[in-house]
């Protein structure tokens, strides 16, 4: 059913539309559920699903990054500022969901002890999540309109890092954790001043 929805969306919308990226994230989440159920039966069944989910989430991230950092040609396609802002907000929501799935995939990978992934995926996801707040062109969106989505992603990635010594002991990870705590504090202060 969801694959049919993706096929229809791809026919109606362009391949690089944020709604297509959103469906890819949803498919990755469904695949993650399949991994969880397969772990109970046989770890070997989970590995191909893990690879598929990673591919889906990577495609979603690629699409959303393309929307957030468009080439000159793509900027000309969007004929209004409103359309650009709508696309950007949608892309940020999907990107936050995708980054969270990256962390969940790493947690699943640890459970099945698959060697195909390493902590760098979670580090990159956390780094990208932090950069969404630190970048001037996305800061207002994530700190105001998408605050809850942003905090959910940041908390999820932070918890995954903190609960895995292999990841939390990695170089530069303590700095990223400190930066994420600083952002949470700043967002709390911004919320209190309103």
Backbone as a chain_set.jsonl record, in Angstrom:
{"seq": "XXXXXXXXXXXXXXXXXXXXXXXXXXXXXXXXXXXXXXXXXXXXXXXXXXXXXXXXXXXXXXXXXXXXXXXXXXXXXXXXXXXXXXXXXXXXXXXXXXXXXXXXXXXXXXXXXXXXXXXXXXXXXXXXXXXXXXXXXXXXXXXXXXXXXXXXXXXXXXXXXXXXXXXXXXXXXXXXXXXXXXXXXXXXXXXXXX", "coords": {"N": [[0.821, -1.196, 0.0], [1.838, 1.302, 0.903], [3.977, 1.509, -0.825], [2.662, 1.777, -3.218], [1.515, 4.251, -2.83], [3.835, 5.798, -2.775], [4.695, 5.453, -5.414], [2.614, 6.705, -6.822], [2.842, 9.322, -5.814], [5.347, 9.987, -6.816], [4.747, 10.125, -9.489], [2.996, 12.266, -9.606], [4.291, 14.355, -8.243], [7.577, 15.85, -8.301], [10.603, 13.878, -8.294], [12.224, 14.855, -6.32], [10.725, 16.017, -4.28], [9.558, 17.148, -1.087], [7.492, 15.646, 0.024], [7.75, 13.137, -1.13], [10.171, 12.436, 0.01], [9.294, 12.302, 2.634], [7.619, 10.062, 2.55], [9.528, 8.13, 2.051], [10.917, 8.178, 4.486], [8.89, 7.253, 6.125], [8.607, 4.668, 5.102], [11.111, 3.7, 5.845], [10.809, 3.704, 8.612], [8.793, 1.765, 8.861], [10.22, -0.423, 7.941], [12.055, -0.55, 9.963], [10.399, -1.408, 12.028], [9.916, -3.959, 11.065], [12.468, -5.004, 11.313], [12.69, -5.045, 14.085], [10.743, -6.967, 14.734], [11.856, -9.163, 13.441], [14.21, -9.545, 14.859], [13.425, -10.878, 17.104], [12.957, -13.386, 16.122], [15.103, -14.243, 14.371], [18.288, -13.062, 14.065], [19.707, -12.938, 11.653], [17.827, -12.499, 9.7], [17.273, -9.853, 9.952], [19.332, -8.188, 9.013], [19.321, -7.635, 6.1], [17.048, -6.014, 6.001], [17.835, -3.908, 7.563], [19.81, -2.747, 5.976], [18.212, -1.945, 3.814], [16.484, -0.095, 5.063], [18.34, 1.831, 5.8], [19.161, 2.712, 3.282], [16.759, 3.838, 2.351], [16.384, 5.939, 4.206], [18.683, 7.415, 3.732], [18.213, 8.258, 1.092], [16.03, 9.899, 1.555], [17.194, 11.891, 3.158], [19.002, 12.95, 1.314], [17.226, 14.075, -0.566], [15.891, 16.02, 1.007], [18.03, 17.617, 1.808], [18.735, 18.621, -0.656], [16.58, 20.282, -1.133], [16.828, 22.129, 0.935], [19.273, 23.236, 0.376], [19.332, 24.446, -2.342], [20.223, 24.285, -5.846], [21.049, 26.838, -8.244], [19.412, 26.499, -10.464], [17.259, 25.017, -9.439], [16.211, 26.884, -7.681], [15.024, 28.701, -9.375], [12.836, 27.286, -10.264], [10.951, 27.343, -8.217], [8.513, 29.586, -7.904], [7.648, 31.482, -6.091], [8.16, 33.187, -2.976], [6.671, 32.236, -0.872], [6.126, 29.588, -1.672], [8.711, 28.588, -1.624], [9.323, 28.813, 1.122], [7.39, 27.12, 2.225], [8.164, 24.663, 1.114], [10.696, 24.503, 2.279], [10.129, 24.359, 5.05], [8.63, 21.984, 5.126], [10.624, 20.238, 4.226], [12.482, 20.43, 6.302], [11.059, 19.307, 8.443], [10.8, 16.657, 7.526], [13.507, 16.021, 7.28], [14.332, 16.132, 9.967], [12.86, 13.967, 10.972], [14.055, 11.928, 9.495], [16.701, 12.043, 10.42], [16.32, 11.254, 13.035], [15.513, 8.611, 12.593], [17.898, 7.575, 11.616], [19.405, 7.418, 13.964], [17.829, 5.557, 15.371], [18.133, 3.354, 13.732], [20.808, 2.807, 14.157], [20.707, 2.013, 16.812], [19.187, -0.308, 16.494], [20.948, -1.749, 14.913], [22.978, -2.234, 16.723], [21.647, -3.985, 18.399], [21.334, -6.258, 16.806], [23.875, -6.739, 16.239], [25.183, -6.106, 13.824], [27.785, -5.669, 11.516], [27.892, -3.71, 9.561], [27.521, -0.975, 9.94], [28.591, 2.038, 11.645], [29.438, 4.178, 14.448], [29.636, 6.668, 13.284], [27.489, 7.375, 11.687], [25.462, 8.087, 13.45], [26.759, 10.155, 14.729], [27.041, 11.972, 12.592], [24.338, 12.464, 12.094], [23.522, 13.668, 14.504], [25.217, 15.875, 14.459], [24.221, 17.175, 12.169], [21.628, 17.738, 12.979], [22.131, 19.533, 15.067], [23.318, 21.541, 13.559], [21.159, 22.532, 12.141], [19.929, 24.186, 13.95], [21.953, 25.999, 14.448], [22.48, 27.239, 12.006], [21.823, 30.255, 10.358], [19.75, 30.549, 8.392], [17.943, 28.529, 8.93], [17.432, 28.551, 11.593], [15.321, 30.133, 12.799], [13.071, 28.741, 11.932], [13.355, 26.155, 13.085], [13.467, 26.82, 15.77], [11.106, 28.038, 16.334], [8.576, 27.493, 14.68], [8.905, 24.719, 14.334], [9.66, 23.66, 16.755], [8.932, 21.522, 18.555], [9.238, 19.225, 16.938], [11.939, 19.461, 16.406], [13.135, 19.335, 18.978], [12.36, 16.742, 19.713], [13.773, 15.15, 17.878], [16.419, 15.899, 18.533], [16.568, 15.125, 21.257], [16.126, 12.364, 21.005], [18.35, 11.491, 19.457], [20.403, 12.28, 21.177], [19.905, 10.698, 23.454], [20.339, 8.141, 22.389], [23.061, 8.278, 21.863], [24.08, 8.743, 24.46], [23.402, 6.378, 25.775], [24.967, 4.436, 24.701], [28.043, 3.279, 25.107], [30.08, 2.854, 23.212], [29.548, 4.73, 21.278], [29.285, 7.163, 22.708], [31.828, 7.5, 23.746], [33.315, 8.123, 21.581], [35.551, 10.158, 19.59], [35.055, 13.671, 19.727], [32.374, 13.424, 20.357], [31.507, 14.097, 22.933], [31.658, 16.849, 22.844], [29.638, 17.386, 20.98], [27.433, 16.462, 22.407], [27.456, 18.281, 24.519], [26.95, 20.633, 23.094], [24.377, 20.069, 22.169], [22.971, 20.03, 24.571], [23.265, 22.69, 25.295], [21.754, 23.932, 23.301], [19.194, 22.93, 23.856], [18.805, 24.147, 26.312], [18.874, 26.868, 25.528], [16.615, 26.939, 23.858], [14.678, 26.429, 25.748], [14.929, 28.727, 27.309], [14.2, 30.659, 25.413], [11.56, 29.967, 25.109], [10.56, 30.566, 27.631], [10.771, 33.328, 27.712], [8.76, 34.248, 26.183]], "CA": [[0.0, 0.0, 0.0], [2.68, 2.498, 1.001], [4.78, 1.587, -2.048], [1.772, 2.309, -4.239], [1.426, 5.682, -2.527], [5.097, 6.39, -3.22], [4.686, 5.453, -6.878], [1.679, 7.75, -7.254], [3.442, 10.624, -5.481], [6.447, 10.25, -7.746], [4.163, 10.498, -10.778], [2.369, 13.577, -9.467], [5.305, 15.313, -7.804], [8.922, 15.538, -8.782], [11.35, 12.913, -7.471], [12.908, 15.534, -5.22], [9.756, 16.758, -3.48], [9.658, 16.754, 0.318], [6.498, 14.614, 0.336], [8.373, 11.863, -1.516], [11.147, 12.17, 1.076], [8.527, 11.906, 3.814], [7.183, 8.674, 2.362], [10.724, 7.297, 2.223], [11.159, 8.066, 5.934], [7.849, 6.37, 6.656], [9.001, 3.307, 4.712], [12.253, 3.321, 6.69], [10.252, 3.382, 9.94], [8.126, 0.465, 8.746], [11.288, -1.412, 7.842], [12.599, -0.647, 11.322], [9.477, -2.29, 12.756], [10.183, -5.314, 10.568], [13.729, -5.408, 11.944], [12.386, -5.346, 15.485], [10.053, -8.258, 14.82], [12.782, -10.212, 12.999], [15.206, -9.779, 15.909], [12.864, -11.872, 18.021], [12.983, -14.692, 15.469], [16.429, -14.601, 13.885], [19.053, -11.852, 13.734], [20.141, -12.953, 10.257], [16.748, -11.953, 8.88], [17.205, -8.404, 10.155], [20.396, -7.445, 8.334], [18.904, -7.03, 4.82], [16.086, -4.941, 6.277], [18.626, -2.789, 8.079], [20.433, -2.123, 4.803], [17.135, -1.296, 3.055], [16.044, 1.085, 5.818], [19.413, 2.825, 5.698], [19.081, 3.261, 1.93], [15.568, 4.696, 2.296], [16.602, 7.16, 4.984], [19.7, 8.197, 3.019], [17.54, 8.913, -0.037], [15.215, 10.973, 2.118], [18.104, 12.967, 3.567], [19.513, 13.554, 0.078], [16.163, 14.909, -1.135], [15.646, 17.196, 1.856], [19.205, 18.494, 1.724], [18.63, 19.302, -1.941], [15.584, 21.348, -0.991], [17.353, 23.152, 1.844], [20.452, 23.838, -0.259], [19.039, 24.27, -3.769], [21.095, 24.864, -6.863], [20.42, 28.007, -8.881], [18.363, 26.02, -11.36], [16.101, 24.64, -8.63], [15.625, 28.099, -7.107], [14.19, 29.319, -10.403], [11.607, 26.502, -10.389], [9.991, 27.821, -7.223], [8.22, 30.928, -8.39], [7.272, 32.438, -5.054], [8.811, 33.046, -1.682], [5.798, 31.385, -0.069], [6.364, 28.197, -2.078], [10.039, 28.217, -1.131], [9.239, 28.636, 2.573], [6.599, 25.914, 2.467], [9.049, 23.54, 0.792], [11.776, 24.457, 3.268], [9.581, 23.874, 6.318], [8.339, 20.563, 4.927], [11.895, 19.511, 4.135], [13.097, 20.375, 7.631], [10.307, 18.31, 9.219], [11.183, 15.331, 7.04], [14.913, 15.813, 7.633], [14.385, 15.807, 11.395], [12.378, 12.591, 11.112], [15.072, 11.041, 8.924], [17.849, 12.011, 11.329], [15.925, 10.425, 14.171], [15.537, 7.22, 12.132], [19.311, 7.175, 11.558], [19.76, 7.005, 15.323], [17.109, 4.326, 15.7], [18.773, 2.272, 12.973], [22.055, 2.47, 14.849], [20.325, 1.237, 17.994], [18.797, -1.638, 16.005], [22.178, -2.404, 14.465], [23.665, -2.726, 17.925], [20.903, -5.14, 18.923], [21.584, -7.457, 15.996], [25.329, -6.814, 16.124], [25.559, -6.074, 12.409], [29.026, -4.911, 11.367], [27.873, -2.831, 8.392], [27.389, 0.427, 10.305], [29.401, 2.447, 12.78], [28.913, 5.323, 15.186], [29.72, 7.907, 12.521], [26.164, 7.727, 11.171], [24.771, 8.802, 14.524], [27.486, 11.414, 14.917], [26.66, 12.862, 11.497], [22.938, 12.852, 12.294], [23.494, 14.63, 15.606], [25.886, 17.088, 13.966], [23.308, 17.854, 11.241], [20.525, 18.256, 13.789], [22.656, 20.725, 15.743], [23.564, 22.596, 12.572], [19.883, 23.148, 11.766], [19.692, 25.278, 14.893], [23.038, 26.979, 14.37], [22.494, 27.941, 10.722], [20.879, 31.378, 10.411], [18.588, 30.422, 7.506], [16.984, 27.539, 9.441], [17.281, 28.7, 13.045], [13.979, 30.595, 13.166], [12.09, 27.689, 11.661], [13.442, 25.073, 14.074], [13.275, 27.292, 17.143], [9.742, 28.54, 16.526], [7.517, 26.69, 14.062], [9.145, 23.274, 14.437], [10.351, 23.433, 18.027], [8.669, 20.185, 19.099], [9.897, 18.25, 16.053], [13.383, 19.605, 16.586], [13.514, 18.808, 20.292], [12.18, 15.29, 19.69], [14.92, 14.595, 17.157], [17.634, 16.148, 19.313], [16.526, 14.257, 22.446], [16.267, 10.972, 20.58], [19.747, 11.249, 19.088], [21.223, 12.437, 22.379], [19.719, 9.501, 24.288], [21.008, 7.006, 21.737], [24.5, 8.462, 22.089], [24.392, 8.604, 25.88], [23.19, 5.008, 26.242], [25.872, 3.516, 24.019], [29.417, 3.704, 25.409], [30.901, 2.867, 21.999], [29.296, 5.991, 20.577], [29.536, 8.328, 23.567], [33.268, 7.647, 23.96], [33.956, 8.46, 20.306], [36.103, 11.517, 19.565], [34.175, 14.805, 19.428], [30.981, 13.187, 20.731], [31.188, 14.859, 24.139], [31.417, 18.217, 22.395], [28.308, 17.427, 20.362], [26.445, 16.335, 23.487], [27.436, 19.575, 25.205], [26.279, 21.592, 22.21], [22.942, 19.766, 22.151], [22.421, 20.49, 25.855], [23.225, 24.154, 25.222], [20.623, 24.297, 22.445], [17.971, 22.644, 24.614], [18.701, 25.215, 27.317], [18.51, 28.099, 24.823], [15.221, 26.831, 23.424], [13.875, 26.579, 26.962], [14.951, 30.146, 27.675], [13.386, 31.373, 24.427], [10.168, 29.649, 25.405], [10.19, 31.262, 28.869], [10.712, 34.775, 27.509], [7.58, 34.596, 25.367]], "C": [[0.867, 1.262, 0.0], [3.562, 2.639, -0.239], [3.941, 2.133, -3.2], [1.626, 3.819, -4.064], [2.685, 6.401, -3.013], [5.136, 6.493, -4.74], [3.781, 6.558, -7.416], [2.264, 9.13, -6.987], [4.556, 10.98, -6.451], [5.934, 10.627, -9.126], [3.601, 11.911, -10.731], [3.411, 14.655, -9.166], [6.649, 14.956, -8.421], [9.591, 14.568, -7.814], [11.94, 13.561, -6.223], [11.973, 16.412, -4.391], [9.795, 16.251, -2.036], [8.626, 15.697, 0.705], [7.008, 13.225, -0.047], [9.392, 11.471, -0.447], [10.441, 11.709, 2.348], [8.041, 10.466, 3.727], [8.368, 7.726, 2.537], [11.057, 7.116, 3.705], [10.133, 7.124, 6.556], [8.164, 4.91, 6.319], [10.182, 2.813, 5.558], [11.775, 2.955, 8.095], [9.544, 2.023, 9.924], [9.152, -0.665, 8.66], [11.94, -1.619, 9.201], [11.703, -1.53, 12.197], [9.681, -3.748, 12.346], [11.467, -5.854, 11.197], [13.471, -5.839, 13.385], [11.686, -6.69, 15.623], [10.971, -9.406, 14.397], [13.833, -10.537, 14.057], [14.722, -10.872, 16.853], [12.958, -13.284, 17.45], [14.411, -15.114, 15.129], [17.153, -13.324, 13.457], [19.456, -11.784, 12.267], [19.081, -12.388, 9.32], [16.738, -10.424, 8.908], [18.197, -7.616, 9.313], [19.973, -6.871, 6.982], [17.906, -5.884, 5.01], [16.801, -3.695, 6.798], [19.273, -2.023, 6.927], [19.384, -1.353, 3.996], [16.666, -0.02, 3.762], [17.081, 2.194, 5.728], [19.395, 3.49, 4.324], [17.897, 4.225, 1.806], [15.801, 6.019, 3.021], [17.676, 8.03, 4.327], [19.1, 8.929, 1.822], [16.699, 10.088, 0.443], [16.08, 12.166, 2.52], [18.652, 13.692, 2.341], [18.476, 14.504, -0.532], [15.97, 16.175, -0.304], [16.829, 18.155, 1.839], [19.199, 19.267, 0.408], [17.633, 20.45, -1.902], [16.135, 22.484, -0.134], [18.565, 23.88, 1.267], [20.304, 23.731, -1.775], [20.109, 24.882, -4.674], [20.362, 26.056, -7.478], [19.247, 27.593, -9.759], [17.095, 25.672, -10.581], [15.44, 25.856, -7.993], [14.685, 28.767, -8.097], [12.864, 28.588, -10.566], [10.537, 26.985, -9.415], [9.726, 29.294, -7.495], [7.825, 31.917, -7.305], [8.021, 32.156, -3.763], [7.992, 32.127, -0.782], [6.03, 29.909, -0.388], [7.719, 27.716, -1.568], [10.002, 27.958, 0.37], [8.468, 27.371, 2.936], [7.446, 24.67, 2.213], [10.135, 23.385, 1.855], [11.273, 23.899, 4.599], [9.259, 22.384, 6.223], [9.605, 19.726, 4.894], [12.562, 19.391, 5.499], [12.384, 19.342, 8.504], [10.744, 16.906, 8.818], [12.641, 15.029, 7.397], [15.055, 15.45, 9.109], [13.917, 14.376, 11.646], [13.425, 11.602, 10.61], [16.286, 10.93, 9.845], [17.541, 11.154, 12.554], [15.967, 8.94, 13.792], [16.976, 6.718, 12.016], [19.762, 6.682, 12.935], [19.091, 5.701, 15.723], [17.691, 3.127, 14.955], [20.08, 1.842, 13.631], [21.759, 1.641, 16.096], [19.92, -0.184, 17.592], [20.025, -2.425, 15.555], [22.932, -2.991, 15.648], [22.973, -3.977, 18.468], [21.173, -6.402, 18.12], [23.072, -7.666, 15.742], [25.782, -6.924, 14.671], [26.796, -5.199, 12.237], [28.988, -3.829, 10.293], [27.833, -1.337, 8.727], [28.359, 0.753, 11.438], [28.836, 3.729, 13.369], [28.88, 6.604, 14.358], [28.373, 8.328, 11.943], [25.383, 8.521, 12.213], [25.449, 10.146, 14.768], [27.096, 12.419, 13.835], [25.221, 13.347, 11.655], [22.826, 13.897, 13.404], [24.123, 15.954, 15.175], [24.95, 17.88, 13.043], [22.125, 18.456, 11.995], [20.954, 19.542, 14.498], [22.833, 21.861, 14.748], [22.269, 23.257, 12.108], [19.544, 24.308, 12.696], [20.732, 26.381, 14.713], [23.067, 27.771, 13.068], [21.433, 29.038, 10.722], [19.62, 31.183, 9.556], [17.592, 29.351, 7.953], [16.687, 27.718, 10.927], [15.87, 29.125, 13.457], [12.935, 29.512, 12.986], [12.142, 26.619, 12.741], [13.206, 25.561, 15.495], [11.858, 27.802, 17.393], [8.716, 27.551, 15.983], [7.681, 25.192, 14.3], [9.845, 22.884, 15.734], [10.16, 22.002, 18.538], [9.327, 19.092, 18.257], [11.406, 18.26, 16.293], [13.83, 18.991, 17.911], [13.376, 17.29, 20.355], [13.373, 14.622, 19.014], [16.194, 14.725, 17.989], [17.686, 15.248, 20.549], [16.755, 12.794, 22.068], [17.719, 10.644, 20.248], [20.664, 11.328, 20.307], [21.111, 11.207, 23.275], [20.418, 8.287, 23.694], [22.511, 7.086, 21.978], [24.85, 8.186, 23.548], [24.273, 7.17, 26.377], [24.081, 3.981, 25.548], [27.308, 3.98, 24.248], [30.322, 3.741, 24.178], [30.749, 4.189, 21.256], [29.697, 7.177, 21.448], [31.025, 8.554, 23.832], [34.023, 8.028, 22.688], [34.481, 9.897, 20.35], [35.038, 12.532, 19.134], [32.728, 14.608, 19.877], [30.591, 13.972, 21.983], [30.919, 16.325, 23.802], [30.041, 18.375, 21.767], [27.206, 17.31, 21.412], [26.325, 17.647, 24.265], [26.71, 20.633, 24.393], [24.776, 21.33, 22.178], [22.284, 20.203, 23.458], [22.302, 22.011, 25.885], [22.016, 24.614, 24.407], [19.302, 24.061, 23.171], [17.743, 23.739, 25.657], [18.269, 26.531, 26.662], [17.049, 28.078, 24.368], [14.269, 26.958, 24.612], [13.801, 28.027, 27.404], [14.115, 30.971, 26.71], [11.906, 31.164, 24.705], [9.686, 30.411, 26.638], [10.061, 32.766, 28.683], [9.491, 35.2, 26.713], [6.333, 34.603, 26.196]], "O": [[0.655, 2.173, -0.801], [3.864, 3.756, -0.662], [4.446, 2.862, -4.054], [1.617, 4.568, -5.041], [2.605, 7.484, -3.592], [5.564, 7.51, -5.287], [4.146, 7.262, -8.357], [2.191, 10.012, -7.843], [4.693, 12.134, -6.859], [6.598, 11.361, -9.858], [3.715, 12.664, -11.698], [3.403, 15.729, -9.768], [6.818, 13.879, -8.993], [9.188, 14.455, -6.656], [12.132, 12.903, -5.2], [12.395, 17.439, -3.86], [10.037, 15.068, -1.794], [8.866, 14.923, 1.632], [6.722, 12.247, 0.643], [9.463, 10.309, -0.047], [10.934, 10.83, 3.055], [8.053, 9.739, 4.72], [8.224, 6.644, 3.105], [11.436, 6.025, 4.129], [10.468, 6.301, 7.408], [8.003, 4.025, 7.159], [10.235, 1.643, 5.937], [12.277, 2.006, 8.698], [9.681, 1.231, 10.857], [8.962, -1.732, 9.243], [12.331, -2.734, 9.547], [12.199, -2.308, 13.011], [9.623, -4.653, 13.179], [11.538, -7.026, 11.568], [13.973, -6.867, 13.839], [11.998, -7.465, 16.526], [10.871, -10.506, 14.94], [14.295, -11.674, 14.145], [15.508, -11.687, 17.337], [13.028, -14.26, 18.197], [14.874, -16.181, 15.533], [16.678, -12.596, 12.585], [19.539, -10.696, 11.696], [19.409, -11.856, 8.259], [16.243, -9.786, 7.979], [17.915, -6.478, 8.939], [20.247, -5.698, 6.728], [17.925, -4.905, 4.264], [16.406, -2.569, 6.498], [19.277, -0.792, 6.916], [19.642, -0.237, 3.547], [16.476, 1.013, 3.121], [16.731, 3.366, 5.594], [19.594, 4.7, 4.218], [18.026, 5.3, 1.222], [15.458, 7.086, 2.512], [17.582, 9.257, 4.365], [19.437, 10.085, 1.565], [16.666, 11.142, -0.192], [15.73, 13.315, 2.248], [18.752, 14.919, 2.339], [18.815, 15.607, -0.961], [15.894, 17.275, -0.851], [16.644, 19.372, 1.853], [19.608, 20.428, 0.36], [17.825, 21.471, -2.563], [15.932, 23.659, -0.441], [18.841, 25.02, 1.639], [21.062, 23.009, -2.423], [20.789, 25.845, -4.318], [19.169, 26.242, -7.238], [18.214, 28.263, -9.789], [15.988, 25.994, -11.012], [14.226, 25.856, -7.785], [13.666, 29.334, -7.704], [11.87, 29.195, -10.962], [9.355, 27.028, -9.755], [10.608, 30.138, -7.335], [7.68, 33.104, -7.596], [8.453, 31.033, -3.502], [8.548, 31.335, -0.021], [6.121, 29.08, 0.518], [7.855, 26.572, -1.132], [10.59, 26.985, 0.843], [8.854, 26.641, 3.849], [7.439, 23.734, 3.013], [10.451, 22.272, 2.277], [11.932, 23.054, 5.205], [9.578, 21.615, 7.13], [9.655, 18.637, 5.464], [13.146, 18.353, 5.813], [13.034, 18.586, 9.224], [11.025, 16.068, 9.674], [12.967, 13.904, 7.776], [15.822, 14.552, 9.455], [14.515, 13.657, 12.445], [13.654, 10.562, 11.229], [16.832, 9.842, 10.027], [18.401, 10.422, 13.045], [16.409, 8.109, 14.585], [17.242, 5.548, 12.294], [20.422, 5.649, 13.046], [19.716, 4.84, 16.342], [17.735, 2.019, 15.488], [20.412, 0.657, 13.658], [22.473, 0.684, 16.399], [20.271, -1.148, 18.272], [20.121, -3.629, 15.794], [23.456, -4.102, 15.579], [23.629, -4.909, 18.935], [21.236, -7.495, 18.682], [23.475, -8.644, 15.112], [26.65, -7.729, 14.336], [26.84, -4.09, 12.769], [29.965, -3.099, 10.13], [28.093, -0.513, 7.85], [28.879, -0.142, 12.104], [27.874, 4.293, 12.849], [28.158, 7.538, 14.707], [28.14, 9.518, 11.73], [24.724, 9.509, 11.888], [24.779, 11.155, 14.989], [26.849, 13.587, 14.132], [24.921, 14.509, 11.38], [22.116, 14.892, 13.257], [23.61, 17.026, 15.497], [24.891, 19.107, 13.122], [21.677, 19.558, 11.679], [20.21, 20.522, 14.517], [22.531, 23.014, 15.057], [22.28, 24.426, 11.72], [18.942, 25.296, 12.274], [20.411, 27.565, 14.817], [23.624, 28.868, 13.031], [20.275, 28.782, 11.049], [18.536, 31.608, 9.955], [16.495, 29.275, 7.4], [15.771, 27.086, 11.453], [15.288, 28.536, 14.368], [12.018, 29.382, 13.797], [11.103, 26.212, 13.261], [12.781, 24.78, 16.347], [11.457, 27.977, 18.544], [8.061, 26.849, 16.754], [6.69, 24.477, 14.452], [10.547, 21.874, 15.783], [11.132, 21.346, 18.913], [9.903, 18.147, 18.797], [12.051, 17.215, 16.37], [14.788, 18.22, 17.955], [14.195, 16.622, 20.987], [13.916, 13.643, 19.525], [16.954, 13.766, 18.127], [18.731, 14.673, 20.853], [17.495, 12.08, 22.744], [18.253, 9.634, 20.708], [21.592, 10.531, 20.445], [22.117, 10.727, 23.798], [21.022, 7.497, 24.419], [23.155, 6.076, 22.263], [25.811, 7.472, 23.834], [24.976, 6.784, 27.311], [23.952, 2.781, 25.792], [27.744, 4.965, 23.651], [31.232, 4.567, 24.104], [31.707, 4.701, 20.678], [30.373, 8.093, 20.979], [31.438, 9.68, 24.113], [35.236, 8.232, 22.722], [33.933, 10.746, 21.053], [34.218, 12.245, 18.262], [31.931, 15.542, 19.786], [29.465, 14.458, 22.081], [30.054, 16.96, 24.405], [29.359, 19.374, 21.993], [26.174, 17.975, 21.318], [25.225, 18.067, 24.623], [25.949, 21.432, 24.937], [23.985, 22.274, 22.163], [21.155, 20.694, 23.447], [21.345, 22.553, 26.439], [21.338, 25.571, 24.779], [18.397, 24.894, 23.11], [16.617, 24.195, 25.854], [17.397, 27.227, 27.183], [16.34, 29.078, 24.481], [13.184, 27.527, 24.49], [12.746, 28.504, 27.823], [13.401, 31.881, 27.13], [11.1, 32.081, 24.552], [8.538, 30.853, 26.687], [9.319, 33.417, 29.418], [9.22, 36.393, 26.585], [5.249, 34.874, 25.679]]}, "num_chains": 1, "name": "protein.A"}
